[in-house]
Amino acid sequence: MDRICDLADSKTNKKTDFVLAPETALPFSFYEDEVERIIYYHYLVERKANWNTASLLIGASTKKFFKNKRSRASKKIFGGPGYEEFYNSSMLIDQMDKPKFIHKSKLVLGVEKVPFSNVFPQLEQLSINNGGASGTLGIEDYAQVLTSRGITFAPVVCYESIYGGFISEQCKKGAELIFIITNDGWWGNTPGYKQHLAFARLRAIENRKSIARSANTGTSCFINQRGDVIKKTEWWKEASIKSSLKRNSIKTFYSMNGDIIGRNLGAAATILFFYSVYLFFKRRKKTHSSE
């Protein structure tokens, strides 16, 4: 947290609107309704005061308490009543210093979501930990946006950036900018983190939205509405960057319709497949009849 705030101090000024920090930058899970009791939350608020009125978007591992089981992500509290759900969250601290949370909706299989664990609960024991909480996490029921300083933006956590249709839903709901926070450290020095960045460029092109991307080991960058990377950090080098981004409230055809071409072609391919099977058996039946 010291390093993140020191880096922010070096770049912010009275014109700064937002500061972005990576996914899971606050890795210790805490109950969302108790966040204002946590020491390091107040530390963040104190450090944020040096950035004038800038809002902070930072990644956190959060949880909530429920009296009854709410979803497959609900875990029985050991030795006590009730259930708790863990989330991979975006936490926004704005000018009022009141936190707002949006939970990651598109989860990484094996790390954040265990397939079929709703049918076979024992599979939860096979999940791996790649930073933050492990096992199936809770999610938002639908794509959401946040508003701060009169600017509406799409908060995107890591893996969500590969889902064009999901981000188009956020843009349809009024997002003027896209903010991506990600933990790319587990990729190591492989093509993985470069490919992950390339997906972000596609999201900018599809929706004609500028992007600010904060990655803990790189590449952090700014992307314009044409998908050009206009400024970036190097891999594995501690750094912070700043830039001005153009807001755009106009909704593109893709923002309004998502992957409509892919869906329609998929449906057409399915129909053609079954029609081909029908023709195959029809010809086969005809051949047997003639014999």
C-alpha contacts under 8 A as a table, 3 or more apart, distances in Angstrom:
res1	aa1	res2	aa2	distance
1	M	4	I	5.08
1	M	5	C	6.06
1	M	25	A	7.63
1	M	26	L	7.89
1	M	44	L	7.97
2	D	5	C	5.28
2	D	6	D	5.97
3	R	6	D	5.07
3	R	7	L	6.13
4	I	7	L	5.25
4	I	8	A	6.30
4	I	21	A	7.16
5	C	8	A	4.96
5	C	9	D	6.09
5	C	44	L	7.94
5	C	47	R	6.66
5	C	48	K	7.92
6	D	9	D	5.02
6	D	10	S	6.50
7	L	10	S	5.33
7	L	11	K	6.98
7	L	239	A	6.83
7	L	240	S	5.76
8	A	11	K	5.46
8	A	12	T	6.06
8	A	19	V	7.06
8	A	240	S	6.89
9	D	12	T	5.67
9	D	50	N	7.16
9	D	51	W	7.00
11	K	240	S	7.22
11	K	241	I	6.98
11	K	242	K	6.55
12	T	15	K	7.72
12	T	16	T	5.70
12	T	51	W	5.80
13	N	16	T	5.49
13	N	51	W	6.34
13	N	52	N	7.24
14	K	51	W	7.09
14	K	52	N	5.87
14	K	53	T	7.57
16	T	19	V	7.75
16	T	51	W	7.39
16	T	52	N	7.92
16	T	53	T	7.69
16	T	54	A	5.65
17	D	53	T	7.12
17	D	54	A	4.54
17	D	55	S	6.21
17	D	149	R	7.25
18	F	54	A	5.06
18	F	55	S	4.78
18	F	56	L	5.85
18	F	57	L	7.39
19	V	54	A	6.73
19	V	55	S	6.18
19	V	56	L	4.84
19	V	57	L	6.29
20	L	56	L	6.01
20	L	57	L	4.96
20	L	58	I	5.97
20	L	179	F	7.91
20	L	181	I	7.33
20	L	213	R	7.87
20	L	214	S	6.15
21	A	25	A	6.73
21	A	56	L	7.71
21	A	57	L	6.28
21	A	58	I	4.68
21	A	59	G	6.70
21	A	181	I	6.71
21	A	214	S	5.84
21	A	215	A	7.67
21	A	216	N	7.82
22	P	25	A	5.47
22	P	58	I	6.02
22	P	59	G	5.60
22	P	181	I	4.70
22	P	182	T	5.26
22	P	183	N	6.30
22	P	214	S	5.17
22	P	215	A	5.25
22	P	216	N	5.40
23	E	58	I	6.67
23	E	59	G	3.97
23	E	60	A	6.62
23	E	89	S	7.89
23	E	90	S	7.52
23	E	157	V	6.60
23	E	158	C	7.13
23	E	181	I	5.02
23	E	182	T	4.49
23	E	183	N	5.19
23	E	215	A	7.39
23	E	216	N	7.52
24	T	27	P	4.99
24	T	58	I	7.82
24	T	59	G	4.59
24	T	60	A	4.71
24	T	61	S	6.10
24	T	88	N	7.37
24	T	89	S	7.94
24	T	131	G	7.33
24	T	132	G	6.44
24	T	182	T	7.90
24	T	183	N	6.91
25	A	58	I	6.59
25	A	59	G	5.22
25	A	60	A	6.03
25	A	216	N	7.99
26	L	29	S	7.88
26	L	58	I	7.74
26	L	59	G	6.26
26	L	60	A	4.63
26	L	61	S	6.54
27	P	60	A	5.94
27	P	61	S	5.53
27	P	131	G	7.42
27	P	132	G	5.39
28	F	60	A	7.68
28	F	61	S	6.22
28	F	62	T	7.99
28	F	132	G	7.17
29	S	60	A	7.42
29	S	61	S	4.73
29	S	62	T	4.89
29	S	63	K	6.57
29	S	86	F	7.81
29	S	132	G	7.61
29	S	133	A	7.57
30	F	34	E	7.33
30	F	35	V	6.79
30	F	61	S	6.97
30	F	62	T	5.02
30	F	63	K	5.90
31	Y	34	E	5.36
31	Y	35	V	6.40
31	Y	62	T	5.83
31	Y	63	K	4.81
31	Y	64	K	5.46
31	Y	65	F	7.57
32	E	35	V	5.29
32	E	62	T	6.08
32	E	63	K	6.17
32	E	64	K	6.33
32	E	101	F	7.96
33	D	36	E	7.70
33	D	64	K	7.71
34	E	37	R	5.54
34	E	38	I	7.11
35	V	38	I	5.38
35	V	41	Y	6.65
36	E	41	Y	6.35
36	E	42	H	7.07
37	R	41	Y	7.65
38	I	41	Y	5.42
38	I	42	H	6.87
39	I	42	H	5.43
39	I	43	Y	6.35
40	Y	43	Y	4.66
40	Y	44	L	6.17
41	Y	44	L	5.12
41	Y	45	V	6.37
42	H	45	V	4.95
42	H	46	E	6.13
43	Y	46	E	5.12
43	Y	47	R	6.21
44	L	47	R	5.13
44	L	48	K	5.90
45	V	48	K	4.98
45	V	49	A	6.36
45	V	93	I	7.94
45	V	97	D	6.70
46	E	49	A	5.33
46	E	50	N	7.55
47	R	50	N	5.72
47	R	51	W	7.66
48	K	51	W	5.32
48	K	52	N	7.39
48	K	54	A	7.46
48	K	55	S	7.98
48	K	56	L	7.54
49	A	52	N	5.67
49	A	53	T	7.32
51	W	54	A	5.68
53	T	94	D	7.76
53	T	95	Q	5.63
54	A	94	D	7.05
54	A	95	Q	6.92
55	S	92	L	7.04
55	S	93	I	5.72
55	S	94	D	4.32
55	S	95	Q	6.23
55	S	148	S	7.17
55	S	149	R	7.82
56	L	91	M	7.94
56	L	92	L	5.65
56	L	93	I	5.15
56	L	94	D	6.37
57	L	90	S	6.60
57	L	91	M	5.65
57	L	92	L	4.55
57	L	93	I	6.57
58	I	90	S	5.82
58	I	91	M	5.35
58	I	92	L	6.60
58	I	181	I	7.51
59	G	88	N	7.51
59	G	89	S	5.79
59	G	90	S	4.80
59	G	91	M	6.07
59	G	157	V	7.99
59	G	181	I	6.87
60	A	88	N	6.31
60	A	89	S	5.21
60	A	90	S	6.23
60	A	91	M	6.56
61	S	86	F	7.17
61	S	87	Y	5.84
61	S	88	N	5.06
61	S	89	S	5.97
61	S	132	G	6.03
61	S	133	A	6.90
62	T	86	F	5.77
62	T	87	Y	5.17
62	T	88	N	6.54
62	T	89	S	6.46
63	K	84	E	6.58
63	K	85	E	5.32
63	K	86	F	4.25
63	K	87	Y	5.74
64	K	84	E	5.46
64	K	85	E	5.43
64	K	86	F	6.78
65	F	82	G	7.14
65	F	83	Y	5.86
65	F	84	E	4.51
65	F	85	E	6.74
66	F	69	K	6.86
66	F	70	R	7.19
66	F	82	G	5.80
66	F	83	Y	5.10
66	F	84	E	5.86
66	F	85	E	7.92
67	K	81	P	7.33
67	K	82	G	4.38
67	K	83	Y	6.06
68	N	82	G	5.88
68	N	83	Y	6.26
69	K	72	R	7.98
69	K	74	S	5.60
69	K	75	K	7.66
69	K	76	K	7.96
69	K	82	G	7.61
69	K	83	Y	6.07
70	R	73	A	7.71
70	R	74	S	5.97
71	S	74	S	5.43
71	S	138	G	7.70
72	R	117	S	7.53
72	R	118	N	5.62
72	R	136	T	7.44
73	A	85	E	5.80
73	A	86	F	7.44
73	A	136	T	5.33
73	A	137	L	5.24
73	A	138	G	5.23
74	S	83	Y	5.76
74	S	84	E	5.47
74	S	85	E	4.85
74	S	86	F	7.99
74	S	138	G	7.59
75	K	83	Y	5.26
75	K	84	E	5.38
75	K	85	E	6.25
76	K	81	P	7.69
76	K	82	G	6.27
76	K	83	Y	4.51
76	K	84	E	6.62
77	I	80	G	5.51
77	I	81	P	6.36
77	I	82	G	6.05
77	I	83	Y	5.28
77	I	84	E	6.53
85	E	137	L	6.73
85	E	138	G	5.88
86	F	133	A	6.90
86	F	137	L	5.35
86	F	138	G	5.88
87	Y	103	H	5.98
87	Y	104	K	7.05
87	Y	133	A	7.76
87	Y	137	L	5.40
87	Y	138	G	5.30
87	Y	139	I	6.84
88	N	103	H	5.80
88	N	104	K	5.50
88	N	132	G	7.71
88	N	133	A	7.90
88	N	137	L	7.34
89	S	101	F	6.34
89	S	102	I	5.62
89	S	103	H	4.37
89	S	104	K	5.74
89	S	157	V	7.65
90	S	101	F	5.65
90	S	102	I	5.27
90	S	103	H	6.35
90	S	104	K	7.55
90	S	155	P	6.87
90	S	157	V	7.17
91	M	99	P	6.31
91	M	100	K	5.63
91	M	101	F	4.75
91	M	102	I	6.78
92	L	99	P	5.45
92	L	100	K	5.09
92	L	101	F	6.47
93	I	96	M	7.57
93	I	97	D	5.29
93	I	98	K	5.76
93	I	99	P	4.74
93	I	100	K	6.69
94	D	97	D	5.27
94	D	98	K	6.49
94	D	99	P	7.19
94	D	148	S	6.47
94	D	149	R	7.88
95	Q	98	K	7.80
95	Q	149	R	7.91
102	I	140	E	7.35
102	I	144	Q	7.36
102	I	155	P	7.57
103	H	138	G	7.55
103	H	139	I	5.62
103	H	140	E	5.59
104	K	107	L	6.97
104	K	139	I	5.73
104	K	140	E	6.64
104	K	156	V	7.54
104	K	157	V	6.02
104	K	160	E	7.53
105	S	138	G	7.95
105	S	139	I	4.68
105	S	140	E	5.29
105	S	141	D	7.36
105	S	142	Y	7.48
105	S	143	A	7.40
105	S	160	E	7.29
106	K	139	I	7.70
106	K	159	Y	6.65
106	K	160	E	5.28
107	L	112	E	5.47
107	L	113	K	5.92
107	L	137	L	7.76
107	L	159	Y	6.94
107	L	160	E	7.57
108	V	111	V	5.67
108	V	112	E	5.18
108	V	113	K	6.07
108	V	159	Y	6.70
109	L	112	E	5.95
109	L	113	K	4.82
109	L	114	V	5.99
109	L	115	P	7.02
110	G	113	K	5.53
110	G	114	V	5.24
110	G	115	P	7.59
110	G	127	S	5.38
110	G	128	I	6.31
110	G	135	G	7.60
111	V	114	V	7.37
111	V	127	S	5.86
111	V	128	I	5.24
111	V	129	N	5.95
111	V	130	N	6.37
111	V	134	S	5.99
111	V	135	G	6.39
111	V	136	T	7.69
112	E	127	S	7.80
112	E	133	A	7.76
112	E	134	S	5.87
112	E	135	G	5.43
112	E	136	T	5.01
112	E	137	L	5.63
113	K	127	S	7.85
113	K	135	G	5.96
113	K	136	T	4.03
113	K	137	L	6.31
114	V	117	S	5.69
114	V	123	L	6.88
114	V	124	E	6.19
114	V	127	S	6.49
114	V	135	G	6.47
114	V	136	T	5.63
115	P	118	N	7.93
116	F	119	V	5.36
116	F	120	F	6.09
116	F	121	P	7.94
116	F	123	L	7.81
117	S	120	F	4.61
117	S	121	P	4.60
117	S	122	Q	7.03
117	S	123	L	5.54
117	S	124	E	6.20
118	N	121	P	5.81
120	F	123	L	5.90
121	P	124	E	5.87
122	Q	125	Q	5.91
122	Q	126	L	7.93
123	L	126	L	5.43
123	L	127	S	7.40
124	E	127	S	5.65
124	E	135	G	5.70
124	E	136	T	7.16
125	Q	135	G	7.56
127	S	134	S	6.44
127	S	135	G	5.27
128	I	134	S	6.21
128	I	135	G	7.23
129	N	132	G	7.14
129	N	133	A	6.83
129	N	134	S	5.01
129	N	135	G	7.88
130	N	134	S	7.50
130	N	186	W	7.22
131	G	134	S	7.86
133	A	137	L	7.88
134	S	137	L	7.50
140	E	143	A	7.03
140	E	144	Q	7.97
143	A	166	F	6.62
143	A	167	I	7.65
143	A	169	E	6.23
143	A	170	Q	5.76
144	Q	154	A	7.18
144	Q	155	P	7.83
144	Q	170	Q	5.90
144	Q	173	K	7.65
145	V	152	T	6.78
145	V	153	F	5.80
145	V	154	A	4.87
145	V	155	P	6.33
145	V	170	Q	6.00
145	V	173	K	7.14
145	V	174	G	7.69
145	V	175	A	6.50
146	L	152	T	5.66
146	L	153	F	5.59
146	L	154	A	6.50
146	L	155	P	6.95
147	T	150	G	6.31
147	T	151	I	5.39
147	T	152	T	4.19
147	T	153	F	6.27
148	S	151	I	5.37
148	S	152	T	6.58
151	I	176	E	7.04
152	T	174	G	6.49
152	T	175	A	4.96
152	T	176	E	5.65
152	T	177	L	6.99
153	F	174	G	7.59
153	F	175	A	4.33
153	F	176	E	5.46
153	F	177	L	4.75
153	F	178	I	5.55
153	F	179	F	6.84
154	A	167	I	7.45
154	A	170	Q	5.81
154	A	171	C	7.02
154	A	175	A	5.39
154	A	176	E	7.72
154	A	177	L	6.35
154	A	178	I	4.75
154	A	179	F	5.98
155	P	178	I	6.51
155	P	179	F	5.25
155	P	180	I	6.29
155	P	181	I	7.83
156	V	160	E	6.00
156	V	161	S	6.37
156	V	167	I	7.88
156	V	178	I	7.21
156	V	179	F	5.98
156	V	180	I	4.66
156	V	181	I	6.37
157	V	160	E	5.67
157	V	161	S	7.08
157	V	180	I	5.81
157	V	181	I	5.19
157	V	182	T	5.79
158	C	161	S	6.01
158	C	180	I	6.70
158	C	181	I	5.94
158	C	182	T	4.22
158	C	183	N	6.61
158	C	184	D	7.97
159	Y	162	I	5.95
159	Y	163	Y	7.83
159	Y	182	T	7.88
160	E	163	Y	5.61
160	E	166	F	7.46
160	E	167	I	7.79
161	S	164	G	7.11
161	S	167	I	7.27
161	S	180	I	7.33
161	S	196	H	7.98
161	S	199	F	6.60
161	S	200	A	6.05
161	S	203	R	7.36
162	I	196	H	7.57
162	I	199	F	5.66
162	I	200	A	7.30
163	Y	166	F	5.40
163	Y	167	I	6.59
164	G	167	I	5.38
164	G	168	S	6.11
164	G	203	R	6.17
164	G	206	E	7.82
164	G	258	G	7.07
164	G	259	D	7.39
165	G	168	S	5.03
165	G	169	E	6.42
165	G	255	S	7.97
165	G	258	G	4.72
165	G	259	D	5.80
166	F	169	E	5.27
166	F	170	Q	6.82
166	F	258	G	7.94
167	I	170	Q	5.02
167	I	171	C	6.32
167	I	203	R	7.40
167	I	255	S	7.97
168	S	171	C	4.97
168	S	172	K	6.02
168	S	207	N	6.73
168	S	254	Y	6.73
168	S	255	S	4.32
168	S	256	M	6.97
168	S	257	N	7.80
168	S	258	G	5.77
169	E	172	K	4.97
169	E	173	K	6.37
169	E	255	S	6.64
169	E	256	M	7.58
169	E	258	G	7.44
170	Q	173	K	5.12
170	Q	174	G	6.84
170	Q	175	A	5.99
171	C	174	G	5.24
171	C	175	A	4.49
171	C	176	E	7.02
171	C	207	N	7.12
171	C	251	K	6.95
171	C	255	S	5.92
172	K	175	A	7.08
172	K	251	K	6.49
172	K	255	S	5.58
172	K	256	M	5.83
174	G	249	S	6.50
175	A	178	I	7.05
175	A	249	S	6.86
176	E	209	K	6.55
176	E	247	R	5.17
176	E	248	N	4.87
176	E	249	S	4.94
177	L	209	K	5.52
177	L	210	S	5.51
177	L	211	I	6.11
177	L	246	K	7.99
177	L	247	R	5.93
177	L	248	N	7.02
178	I	209	K	6.58
178	I	210	S	6.33
178	I	211	I	4.77
178	I	212	A	6.56
179	F	211	I	5.74
179	F	212	A	5.01
179	F	213	R	5.93
180	I	211	I	7.29
180	I	212	A	6.29
180	I	213	R	4.61
180	I	214	S	6.22
181	I	213	R	5.89
181	I	214	S	4.84
181	I	215	A	6.07
182	T	213	R	7.73
182	T	214	S	6.25
182	T	215	A	4.88
182	T	216	N	6.86
183	N	186	W	7.42
183	N	215	A	5.71
183	N	216	N	5.56
183	N	217	T	7.47
184	D	187	W	5.71
184	D	188	G	7.72
184	D	193	Y	6.05
184	D	215	A	6.20
184	D	216	N	6.49
184	D	217	T	6.25
184	D	218	G	7.06
185	G	188	G	5.82
185	G	216	N	6.58
185	G	217	T	5.43
185	G	218	G	7.97
187	W	190	T	6.18
187	W	192	G	5.79
187	W	193	Y	6.06
188	G	193	Y	7.81
189	N	192	G	7.98
189	N	193	Y	7.71
190	T	193	Y	6.66
190	T	194	K	7.76
191	P	194	K	5.23
191	P	195	Q	6.14
192	G	195	Q	5.19
192	G	196	H	6.18
193	Y	196	H	5.00
193	Y	197	L	6.36
193	Y	218	G	7.73
193	Y	219	T	7.37
194	K	197	L	5.17
194	K	198	A	6.34
194	K	219	T	7.64
195	Q	198	A	4.92
195	Q	199	F	6.49
196	H	199	F	5.37
196	H	200	A	6.93
197	L	200	A	5.23
197	L	201	R	6.80
197	L	219	T	7.12
198	A	201	R	5.21
198	A	202	L	6.72
199	F	202	L	5.18
199	F	203	R	6.56
200	A	203	R	5.11
200	A	204	A	6.49
200	A	211	I	7.82
201	R	204	A	5.17
201	R	205	I	6.43
201	R	223	I	6.78
201	R	227	G	4.57
201	R	228	D	7.05
201	R	229	V	7.70
202	L	205	I	5.12
202	L	206	E	6.09
202	L	227	G	6.51
203	R	206	E	5.19
203	R	207	N	6.24
203	R	208	R	7.99
203	R	209	K	7.78
203	R	227	G	7.92
204	A	207	N	5.56
204	A	208	R	5.29
204	A	209	K	4.92
204	A	210	S	5.98
204	A	211	I	6.61
204	A	223	I	7.20
204	A	224	N	7.00
204	A	225	Q	5.35
204	A	226	R	6.59
204	A	227	G	5.33
205	I	208	R	5.09
205	I	209	K	7.13
205	I	225	Q	5.95
205	I	226	R	5.29
205	I	227	G	5.28
206	E	252	T	7.44
206	E	254	Y	6.00
206	E	255	S	7.23
207	N	225	Q	7.85
207	N	251	K	6.91
207	N	252	T	5.67
207	N	254	Y	6.40
207	N	255	S	5.56
208	R	225	Q	4.57
208	R	226	R	6.66
208	R	248	N	7.33
208	R	252	T	7.04
209	K	224	N	7.03
209	K	225	Q	4.80
209	K	247	R	7.14
209	K	248	N	6.17
210	S	222	F	7.54
210	S	223	I	5.62
210	S	224	N	4.52
210	S	225	Q	4.76
210	S	245	L	6.16
210	S	246	K	6.38
210	S	247	R	6.94
210	S	248	N	7.90
211	I	222	F	5.69
211	I	223	I	4.95
211	I	224	N	6.48
211	I	225	Q	7.77
211	I	245	L	7.69
212	A	220	S	7.85
212	A	221	C	6.12
212	A	222	F	4.70
212	A	223	I	6.53
213	R	219	T	7.92
213	R	220	S	5.22
213	R	221	C	5.22
213	R	222	F	6.23
214	S	218	G	7.68
214	S	219	T	7.46
214	S	220	S	4.59
214	S	221	C	6.80
215	A	218	G	4.97
215	A	219	T	5.75
215	A	220	S	4.97
216	N	219	T	7.95
216	N	220	S	7.68
217	T	220	S	7.98
217	T	235	W	5.92
217	T	236	W	4.90
217	T	237	K	7.09
217	T	238	E	7.70
218	G	233	T	6.29
218	G	234	E	6.10
218	G	235	W	4.55
218	G	236	W	6.09
218	G	237	K	7.52
219	T	232	K	6.51
219	T	233	T	5.64
219	T	234	E	6.16
219	T	235	W	5.78
220	S	232	K	5.59
220	S	233	T	5.42
220	S	234	E	7.92
221	C	229	V	6.80
221	C	230	I	7.47
221	C	231	K	5.47
221	C	232	K	4.00
221	C	233	T	6.34
221	C	241	I	7.63
222	F	229	V	5.85
222	F	230	I	5.73
222	F	231	K	5.40
222	F	232	K	6.48
222	F	243	S	7.20
222	F	245	L	7.99
223	I	226	R	7.89
223	I	227	G	5.77
223	I	228	D	5.43
223	I	229	V	4.45
223	I	230	I	5.72
223	I	231	K	7.48
224	N	227	G	5.45
224	N	228	D	5.48
224	N	229	V	6.64
224	N	230	I	6.77
224	N	245	L	7.26
224	N	246	K	7.76
225	Q	228	D	7.40
229	V	232	K	7.06
231	K	241	I	7.66
231	K	243	S	7.77
232	K	241	I	7.29
233	T	237	K	7.35
233	T	239	A	6.59
233	T	240	S	7.39
233	T	241	I	7.31
234	E	237	K	5.76
251	K	254	Y	7.91
251	K	255	S	5.61
251	K	256	M	6.49
252	T	255	S	5.00
252	T	256	M	6.36
253	F	256	M	5.26
253	F	257	N	6.06
253	F	258	G	7.82
254	Y	257	N	5.10
254	Y	258	G	4.83
254	Y	259	D	7.05
255	S	258	G	5.66
257	N	260	I	5.82
259	D	262	G	5.34
259	D	263	R	6.10
260	I	263	R	5.08
260	I	264	N	6.03
261	I	264	N	5.25
261	I	265	L	6.10
262	G	265	L	5.18
262	G	266	G	5.97
263	R	266	G	5.04
263	R	267	A	6.17
264	N	267	A	5.06
264	N	268	A	6.11
265	L	268	A	4.92
265	L	269	A	6.03
266	G	269	A	5.09
266	G	270	T	6.27
267	A	270	T	5.15
267	A	271	I	6.32
268	A	271	I	5.14
268	A	272	L	6.15
269	A	272	L	5.09
269	A	273	F	6.09
270	T	273	F	5.09
270	T	274	F	6.42
271	I	274	F	5.37
271	I	275	Y	6.06
272	L	275	Y	4.93
272	L	276	S	5.98
273	F	276	S	5.12
273	F	277	V	6.33
274	F	277	V	4.99
274	F	278	Y	6.14
275	Y	278	Y	4.95
275	Y	279	L	6.21
276	S	279	L	5.08
276	S	280	F	6.10
277	V	280	F	5.03
277	V	281	F	6.38
278	Y	281	F	5.44
278	Y	282	K	6.04
279	L	282	K	4.91
279	L	283	R	6.05
280	F	283	R	5.37
280	F	284	R	6.14
281	F	284	R	4.86
281	F	285	K	5.97
282	K	285	K	5.19
282	K	286	K	6.21
283	R	286	K	4.99
283	R	287	T	6.12
284	R	287	T	5.11
284	R	288	H	6.34
285	K	288	H	5.21
285	K	289	S	6.19
286	K	289	S	5.06
286	K	290	S	6.32
287	T	290	S	5.30
287	T	291	E	6.45
288	H	291	E	5.23
